Amino acid sequence: MLAARLDPNSAGRRLANYLGVMTLEAQTIARACGKSHLHNLEPEDLCCAEPRGRRHVSGALAGTSWFPGKETF
């Protein structure tokens, strides 16, 4: 059984490492958008500004009714 092979301490360390790396990646994205903190990101920061990339977006931004490329939210 898989649960019997799981070492909780090792799994906890790997999960903490994964969450730490994801946090650093998100902070890097925020800084690349010119934001000083991750909480300052806005929906328009998370879309493709390149017109050629916009054509690949087929739906609203996750968790919103906003479609990238439209002026109103």
Sequence and secondary structure as in RCSB ss.txt:
>XXXX:A:sequence
MLAARLDPNSAGRRLANYLGVMTLEAQTIARACGKSHLHNLEPEDLCCAEPRGRRHVSGALAGTSWFPGKETF
>XXXX:A:secstr
 HHHH  HHHHHHHHHHHHHHHHHHHHHHHHHTT SSGGG  GGGGS  SHHHHTT  S  TTSS  TT S  
